[in-house]
Amino acid sequence: MKKPGGLRGFVGQPAVTLIAVGACLFLLYQWYLDGDAWFIGVAALVALIWIGKANSEVAAYRAWKQAWDAMAPQDARPGVWQAPWVRPAGAVVAVLLLGAFLITHRDDPDYAAALGWLLAMVALAALVGLARLGARSRRAARAAAPREPELVTVCVTKPLIGVPSLQAAYEALPEHCWRAINGKT
């Protein structure tokens, strides 16, 4: 896997991503204060999407690098550990801030509708999170079961192209194959 380079690799670093997202959120706040500056908000939204993609690429590269380094001997440098609670905590803080903002403006019908949508999305996210948590715990239970180490693992679990049935494969065999199968030479 190729390491993300240039501006994308720089902005994808967690600390830089945090600063860049903060700057974009500040620009969105400026858009809120001055409705005529819509282009600032649109640019901030586009930048947020780009920053998210850059961060995802850097995170994918780090995960791949960590898996690659895990194949090295035991004295190799260990990978960098990231706390699993950072992203969910950031999402919770963002939702709480947005909810607090919408609650303070609930007299406006548009903000009340947005608050309703926010609550619906939070409920949906909670259901999805619970489903993922249940699936993760089932996977962890299966992984915790003792297994013998394997030198070779299955990489392709499903065929990439259509595979004929065994009956169709036998029917497609030429005559000389049938002679060899039946023992007639």
N, C-alpha and C positions, 0 to 999 in steps of 0.2 A: 504494500500500500504506500502511496506517495504522500509524504508529509505536506500538509497545507502550508504554502509559503506566501510571502508577500504580505499585503495588507490583510488578506483573509486569515492567514495564520496568526498575525498579530492581534487582530480584533477578536479572533476566536478564543484567545486565552481567557480564562475565567475572570481574572481581575480587570482586564481591559474591557471584557464584555459587560461587566457590572457598571463600569464608568460610562461606557457608550450607551447602555440602556438607560441609565440615569439621565444622561444628556438628552436622549430622545424623549423621555417622559417629561423633562422640563420643557422641551419644545412643544409637546402636546398641551402642556399646561398654558403655555403662552398662546397657543391657538385658542384655547378655551377663554382666555382673558380678552383676546382681540379676535372676534369672529371673522374679520376681514382678512386675517393672515392665514387663510385656509391652506395655502401652498406650503407653509411651514409644517402644519399637521400632516399633510399628505407625504411630504418629504421625510418626516419623522417616522411615519408608519412604514414607508418603503425601507428606510434605514433599519428599523426594528426587524423586519423580515430578513434582510440581508445579514444583520448581526446574528440572528438566530440560526441561519444556515451556516454561517462561519463557525459559530460555537459548536454546532452539531458535527461539522466536519472535523474540527480539532478534537472533540470528545471521541468520535469514532476512531480517529487515528491513535489517540492515547489508549483506547481500549484494545485496539489491534496490537499496538506496541507492547502493551502489558502482557497480552496473550503470547506474543512472540518471545518476549523476554522470559516468560514462564517456562518455555521449552529449554532454556539454557541450563547449565549446571547450577547446583544449589548456591554456589558462591557468586553468582551473577547479581548485579544490582537489582533490588526489588523495585516494582513499579510504584508510582505515586498513588496513595490511597485518597479517595474523595469520600467525604461523608455522604451517605445516601439520603440524608434528611434535608440537604441544602435546597434542592429544587422545590420539593413540596412546601418547605417553609416559606420560600420566596413567593410561591403561588398563593399561599394562605395570606401572607401579608398584603399582597397586591389586591386580593379579593376583599380583605377587610377594609383597606383604604378606599377602594372603589365603593364598597357598601356604605361606609361612613359618609362618603361624599353624597351618594344618592339619597341616603336617609335624611341628611340635612336639607336637601332640596325636594323632599317628597311632595310638597304642595304643588309643584309644577307637574302637569299630567304626563309630559314626556319623560321626566325623570322618574315618575312613579312607574311608568311602563318599563323603563330600563331597569328599575329595581326589581320588578317582577321577573324580567328575563334573567337578571343576574341570579336571583334565588333559584330559578329553574335550572340554570346552568350549574350552579353549585350543587344542587341535588343530583343532577345527572353525573357530575364529576365524582361525587361521593359514591354513587352506585358503581361507576366504572372502577374507581379506586378499590372498593371492596371486592369486586369481582377479580381484579388483578391480584390483590392481596391473597385471596383464596386460591387462585391458580398458582401463585408463587409458593404458598405453603405446601400445596400438593406436590409441586415439583421438588421442593426441598425434602419432603418426606421420601419421595422416590429416590432422590440422589443420596440420601443418608443410608439407604439400604446397602449392606455390604456387597461389593462386586469384586470380581477378580480384575486386575488391570489388563487392559487390552492393548496390544501393540498396533492393531489395525482397527479403525472404526469405520462405520458406514457414513460416507459423506453424502451420497445421493439416496434419499429414502424413497423417492417416487421416480419412476422412469421419466426421462425428459421428453421422449417421443412415445407414440402409441406402440404398445407391445401386443403382438397377436396372442391369441389363446394357444394353449398347448396343442389342442386338437387342430387348429388352423395351421400351426407350424408343422405338425406331422403330415398334414395333407399337402403341404407345399413342397415336401421333400422329393427330389428326383428319384428315378427308378434305381440308379446304382446305389443310392443310400439305403433304399429298402432291401436291396439284396444283401448289403453288409449287415443291416440290422437283423435280418432273418437268418443270417449265416449261410447264405447261398453266394458263392463267388463266381 
